[in-house]
Amino acid sequence: MRDKYKYIGPVYDFLSNLYSGKNIHRCKTAMLDVETVRPGSHILFAGVGHGRDAIRAAELGAQVTVVDLSETMLRKFGEAQEKEAPHLTIRCIHSDIMKVEEFEQYDMVVANFFLNVFDEDMMVRVLEHLIRLGKPDAKVVVGDFCYPTGNLVARLFKKMYWYMAVFIFWLFANNAFHKIYNYPEHMQRLGLHVTEKKHFKLLNMNCYWSILGQKQA
């Protein structure tokens, strides 16, 4: 399996903090608290990256599984866990998420800054697959760049801000180059009930959001 993040993976966290002022980290952990994560609940993180959100869920008592196709990202996740929470047990799967077929096994499925690596058709297929991995009443969390809203200046800024980021990952990781996705619309179209959205600002504009969807029992 070719590791697209071989070169950019080691500096992923540094770049995200530099680019967002740590808002990406806040976005990733926004839906992980004592109200949403119960001790013993099963949570899957797709495209875990450096995975401090997964560590947070494990600290809250969840049984956490992380999946990533990038060996580099899984290695960085392992280093972060060893440094910050060596006492925790977290299951790691080195695989394409589409090959994980543990359907209806998870209480929560999390896709933070993961769906944006795909073109729109593939993104919808991956999201549909993630929903299938959740139990009948599972929560599905998507954290990512916020869909452009507001006045003309705000929308232009958000689009430019997104396209600078997507260009870097297109160049160094061969990710898809595309517009910003309206995730709540896609989540609702695939049968989820969107129950909460949390926004994170840069220059007083909503640039990131975490969306919580509920699968219908």
Phi, psi and chi 1 to 4 in degrees:
 res  aa     phi    psi   chi1   chi2   chi3   chi4
   1 MET       -  122.0  -66.8 -179.6  -73.4      -
   2 ARG   -71.6  132.6 -172.3  172.0   74.4   86.8
   3 ASP   -93.3   99.7 -171.3  -12.3      -      -
   4 LYS   -67.6  -20.4  -61.1 -162.0  -54.3  179.0
   5 TYR  -103.0   20.8  -75.1   80.0      -      -
   6 LYS   -57.5  -39.2 -178.9  177.8 -179.3  179.8
   7 TYR   -97.3  -41.0  -60.1  107.9      -      -
   8 ILE   -88.5  -19.7 -157.2  168.4      -      -
   9 GLY   -57.6  -45.6      -      -      -      -
  10 PRO   -60.6  -24.9  -27.0   36.7      -      -
  11 VAL  -109.4   14.5  -65.1      -      -      -
  12 TYR   -59.0  -49.0  178.1   85.6      -      -
  13 ASP   -64.1  -41.3  -98.1   12.9      -      -
  14 PHE   -60.5  -45.2  170.7   77.7      -      -
  15 LEU   -64.9  -41.3  -71.2  175.8      -      -
  16 SER   -66.3  -39.2   67.7      -      -      -
  17 ASN   -69.6  -38.9  -71.3  -24.0      -      -
  18 LEU   -64.8  -39.8 -178.2   68.2      -      -
  19 TYR   -78.2  -31.0 -159.3   65.9      -      -
  20 SER  -118.5   -2.5   72.7      -      -      -
  21 GLY    62.5   36.7      -      -      -      -
  22 LYS    71.0    7.8  -65.8 -165.2  173.9 -179.3
  23 ASN   -67.6  -28.6  -82.7  -51.8      -      -
  24 ILE   -64.5  -43.1  -72.6  176.6      -      -
  25 HIS   -62.7  -43.0  172.6   70.4      -      -
  26 ARG   -62.6  -39.5  -64.4 -174.3 -174.0  101.7
  27 CYS   -63.5  -42.1 -179.0      -      -      -
  28 LYS   -64.2  -32.1  -74.7 -177.8  172.9 -177.2
  29 THR  -100.9    3.3   56.9      -      -      -
  30 ALA   -59.4  -37.8      -      -      -      -
  31 MET   -98.4   13.0  -62.9  -63.0  179.2      -
  32 LEU  -110.3   94.9  -58.1  172.2      -      -
  33 ASP  -147.6 -177.5   55.3   36.8      -      -
  34 VAL   -67.1  -17.6  -65.4      -      -      -
  35 GLU   -79.8  -29.7  -62.9  -61.1  -38.3      -
  36 THR  -106.5  -23.6   56.4      -      -      -
  37 VAL  -113.6  110.9  178.2      -      -      -
  38 ARG   -95.9  143.5  -56.2  -65.5 -174.2 -173.5
  39 PRO   -54.4  131.5  -27.0   36.0      -      -
  40 GLY    88.0   -9.0      -      -      -      -
  41 SER   -68.9  150.4   58.9      -      -      -
  42 HIS   -98.5  122.4  -69.3   77.7      -      -
  43 ILE  -127.5  133.7  -57.3 -179.4      -      -
  44 LEU  -111.7  133.8 -179.9  139.2      -      -
  45 PHE  -111.3  117.9  -72.0   80.4      -      -
  46 ALA   -94.1  130.2      -      -      -      -
  47 GLY    61.9   59.4      -      -      -      -
  48 VAL   -67.9  -25.4   69.4      -      -      -
  49 GLY    61.8 -138.0      -      -      -      -
  50 HIS   -76.5  -17.9  -70.5 -154.3      -      -
  51 GLY    73.7   27.9      -      -      -      -
  52 ARG   -69.0  -21.4  -74.8  176.9  173.9   82.3
  53 ASP   -69.0  -38.5   45.6   -5.6      -      -
  54 ALA   -66.1  -39.9      -      -      -      -
  55 ILE   -62.1  -41.1  -66.3  171.1      -      -
  56 ARG   -58.6  -45.1  166.0   69.0  173.8  159.9
  57 ALA   -63.4  -40.3      -      -      -      -
  58 ALA   -66.0  -36.6      -      -      -      -
  59 GLU   -63.5  -28.2  -72.2  173.2  -22.8      -
  60 LEU   -82.4    0.1  -70.2  168.4      -      -
  61 GLY   102.1    4.7      -      -      -      -
  62 ALA   -76.4  154.9      -      -      -      -
  63 GLN   -92.2  107.9  -63.3 -174.8   40.6      -
  64 VAL  -103.8  135.3  174.3      -      -      -
  65 THR  -119.3  131.8  -64.1      -      -      -
  66 VAL  -117.9  141.7  -56.9      -      -      -
  67 VAL  -127.9  132.6 -178.3      -      -      -
  68 ASP  -154.4  139.6 -151.3  -58.8      -      -
  69 LEU   -79.7  -20.4 -174.2   58.7      -      -
  70 SER   -87.9  119.0  168.4      -      -      -
  71 GLU   -64.1  -35.3 -176.0  178.4   -4.7      -
  72 THR   -61.8  -46.6  -60.1      -      -      -
  73 MET   -64.2  -40.8  -72.9  -60.4 -153.3      -
  74 LEU   -66.0  -35.6  -76.5  178.6      -      -
  75 ARG   -66.0  -43.0 -174.7  179.3   71.5 -108.9
  76 LYS   -64.9  -36.9  -63.7  -58.6  -67.6 -175.9
  77 PHE   -62.5  -44.7  168.4   71.8      -      -
  78 GLY   -60.0  -39.4      -      -      -      -
  79 GLU   -66.1  -40.8  -68.6  171.7    0.2      -
  80 ALA   -64.9  -42.6      -      -      -      -
  81 GLN   -65.5  -42.2 -176.8 -169.0   -9.8      -
  82 GLU   -61.4  -35.4 -179.2   63.0   27.6      -
  83 LYS   -78.0  -41.2  179.3 -179.1  178.4 -179.4
  84 GLU  -102.0  -28.2  -61.3  173.9   19.2      -
  85 ALA  -152.8   62.2      -      -      -      -
  86 PRO   -66.1  -17.0   24.2  -33.7      -      -
  87 HIS   -80.1  -13.0   59.0  -72.8      -      -
  88 LEU   -85.6  148.6  -63.6  175.3      -      -
  89 THR  -107.4  117.8  -60.7      -      -      -
  90 ILE  -128.1  127.9  -62.8  177.0      -      -
  91 ARG   -80.5  128.2  177.3 -177.6  175.5 -136.9
  92 CYS  -114.5  133.9  -64.2      -      -      -
  93 ILE  -122.4  120.3  -60.0  176.7      -      -
  94 HIS   -94.0   95.0 -178.9 -152.4      -      -
  95 SER  -164.7  162.1  175.7      -      -      -
  96 ASP   -67.9  129.0 -178.1  -22.7      -      -
  97 ILE   -58.2  -30.1 -170.5   63.4      -      -
  98 MET   -70.1  -13.7  -61.8  -61.0  -78.1      -
  99 LYS   -95.1   -3.0  -65.2 -179.0  179.6  177.7
 100 VAL   -86.0  115.6  175.9      -      -      -
 101 GLU  -119.1   40.2  -61.7 -178.4  -21.2      -
 102 GLU   -89.0   66.5  -61.8  171.3  -12.7      -
 103 PHE   -68.0  138.6  -59.8  121.7      -      -
 104 GLU    56.9   37.6  -61.7 -168.0   -5.6      -
 105 GLN  -109.1   -9.6  -63.3  -60.4  -54.1      -
 106 TYR  -118.7  140.9  -66.3   94.5      -      -
 107 ASP   -78.9  -25.9  -60.4  -71.5      -      -
 108 MET  -147.4  139.6  177.3 -175.0  -76.8      -
 109 VAL  -123.4  128.0  178.7      -      -      -
 110 VAL  -118.4  130.3 -178.6      -      -      -
 111 ALA  -128.9   87.2      -      -      -      -
 112 ASN   -96.8  118.3  -77.7  -33.7      -      -
 113 PHE    50.9   40.9  -64.0   85.0      -      -
 114 PHE  -117.4  -44.3  171.2   62.1      -      -
 115 LEU   -65.4  -21.4  -65.0  171.9      -      -
 116 ASN   -74.9   -3.2   62.9   28.1      -      -
 117 VAL   -80.3  -10.6  -50.8      -      -      -
 118 PHE  -107.5  155.4  -54.4  106.0      -      -
 119 ASP   -69.1  167.4   63.3   49.7      -      -
 120 GLU   -63.0  -42.1 -168.7  160.8   13.9      -
 121 ASP   -61.7  -44.7  -72.3  -16.6      -      -
 122 MET   -69.6  -36.3 -174.2   61.6 -170.6      -
 123 MET   -58.2  -43.4 -179.6  -84.4  -69.5      -
 124 VAL   -64.9  -40.8  172.3      -      -      -
 125 ARG   -62.4  -42.6  -72.5  176.1   55.2 -156.9
 126 VAL   -66.3  -44.3  172.9      -      -      -
 127 LEU   -60.8  -42.7  178.2   55.9      -      -
 128 GLU   -60.6  -40.7 -172.4  173.1   25.7      -
 129 HIS   -64.5  -42.8 -178.3   79.0      -      -
 130 LEU   -62.0  -39.9  -65.5  178.5      -      -
 131 ILE   -61.9  -38.8  -67.0  169.4      -      -
 132 ARG   -65.3  -26.9  -68.8 -178.6   64.5 -158.5
 133 LEU   -71.9  -21.2  -64.4  174.9      -      -
 134 GLY   -80.4  151.6      -      -      -      -
 135 LYS   -64.2  169.3  -65.9  177.9 -179.5  178.4
 136 PRO   -54.3  -29.9  -30.0   36.8      -      -
 137 ASP  -114.4   25.3   59.0  -12.2      -      -
 138 ALA   -67.4  155.7      -      -      -      -
 139 LYS   -92.8  142.0  -63.0  176.7  177.8   68.0
 140 VAL  -124.9  123.6  177.4      -      -      -
 141 VAL  -114.2  131.5  176.3      -      -      -
 142 VAL  -125.9  120.9  175.9      -      -      -
 143 GLY  -115.1  134.3      -      -      -      -
 144 ASP  -171.1 -173.6 -141.1  -56.5      -      -
 145 PHE   -64.4  140.8  -76.3   76.4      -      -
 146 CYS   -78.4  140.6 -165.7      -      -      -
 147 TYR   -63.8  133.3 -169.4   72.7      -      -
 148 PRO   -62.8  124.2  -20.5   32.4      -      -
 149 THR  -138.0  175.9   56.8      -      -      -
 150 GLY    99.3 -162.8      -      -      -      -
 151 ASN   -75.3  177.4   60.2   38.1      -      -
 152 LEU   -58.8  -43.2  178.2   61.4      -      -
 153 VAL   -63.9  -44.2  173.0      -      -      -
 154 ALA   -62.9  -43.9      -      -      -      -
 155 ARG   -64.7  -41.2  -66.2 -162.3  -53.5  -86.8
 156 LEU   -64.2  -42.8  -74.5  174.2      -      -
 157 PHE   -61.0  -46.9  172.2   81.1      -      -
 158 LYS   -63.1  -37.5  -67.3  172.6 -172.0  178.8
 159 LYS   -68.5  -44.1  -71.8  179.2 -179.2  179.4
 160 MET   -63.0  -41.7  -70.9  175.4   59.7      -
 161 TYR   -61.1  -42.9 -175.0   67.6      -      -
 162 TRP   -66.9  -47.3  157.3 -109.2      -      -
 163 TYR   -66.8  -28.7  -80.4  115.8      -      -
 164 MET   -64.1  -43.0  -75.3 -169.5  -67.2      -
 165 ALA   -68.3  -46.7      -      -      -      -
 166 VAL   -66.7  -30.6   75.6      -      -      -
 167 PHE   -64.9  -42.5  174.7   75.3      -      -
 168 ILE   -60.4  -44.6  -68.7  170.2      -      -
 169 PHE   -77.7  -25.4  -78.7   87.1      -      -
 170 TRP   -66.4  -41.2  169.8   79.5      -      -
 171 LEU   -70.9  -44.8 -175.0   64.9      -      -
 172 PHE   -99.0  -18.7  -70.4  100.6      -      -
 173 ALA  -125.9   -0.2      -      -      -      -
 174 ASN    60.9   31.3 -163.4   33.8      -      -
 175 ASN   -71.6  161.3  -72.1   -7.3      -      -
 176 ALA   -65.8  145.2      -      -      -      -
 177 PHE  -104.2  116.6 -167.3   89.3      -      -
 178 HIS  -156.3  174.7   56.8   79.8      -      -
 179 LYS   -74.2  171.9   64.5 -177.6 -179.0 -180.0
 180 ILE   -75.1  133.5  -58.4  175.1      -      -
 181 TYR   -87.1  146.3  -62.8  139.9      -      -
 182 ASN   -93.6   85.1 -169.5  -26.2      -      -
 183 TYR   -61.5  -41.4  -67.9  107.8      -      -
 184 PRO   -56.7  -39.8  -27.8   36.9      -      -
 185 GLU   -61.2  -45.3  -76.8 -168.5   -1.0      -
 186 HIS   -66.0  -40.7  -73.1  -68.4      -      -
 187 MET   -62.7  -44.2  -66.6  166.7   76.3      -
 188 GLN   -66.4  -38.6  -70.1  170.8  -24.7      -
 189 ARG   -63.4  -29.5 -167.0  175.2  -62.4  119.5
 190 LEU   -92.4   10.8  -68.4  173.4      -      -
 191 GLY   100.2    3.3      -      -      -      -
 192 LEU   -84.8  148.5  -64.1  177.3      -      -
 193 HIS   -99.4  111.9  174.7   54.0      -      -
 194 VAL   -75.4  116.0  174.2      -      -      -
 195 THR  -103.3  -21.2   59.8      -      -      -
 196 GLU  -159.3  146.2 -170.2  173.5    3.2      -
 197 LYS  -133.4  134.2  -58.6  173.9 -169.7  173.3
 198 LYS  -121.1  131.3  -65.9 -177.1  179.9  179.7
 199 HIS  -108.2  152.4  -66.9   84.2      -      -
 200 PHE  -132.8  130.8  -60.1   86.5      -      -
 201 LYS  -100.1  150.2  -65.3  179.6 -178.7  -68.4
 202 LEU  -135.6  128.0 -169.8   71.7      -      -
 203 LEU    53.8   38.6  -60.6  179.0      -      -
 204 ASN    63.8   22.6 -154.3   34.8      -      -
 205 MET  -123.2  141.1  -72.7 -178.3  -81.4      -
 206 ASN   -69.3  109.1  -67.6  -30.0      -      -
 207 CYS  -110.0  -19.7  -71.6      -      -      -
 208 TYR  -134.0  153.9  -55.1   97.8      -      -
 209 TRP  -147.3  150.4   57.8   -1.3      -      -
 210 SER  -114.7  127.6 -177.5      -      -      -
 211 ILE  -117.1  127.7  -53.1  132.9      -      -
 212 LEU  -106.4  118.8  178.5   63.8      -      -
 213 GLY  -114.3  150.3      -      -      -      -
 214 GLN  -115.7  127.3 -174.3   85.8   35.7      -
 215 LYS   -75.1  141.1 -168.0  172.5  175.4  179.5
 216 GLN   -79.7  129.3  -56.6  -56.6  -61.1      -
 217 ALA   -69.8      -      -      -      -      -
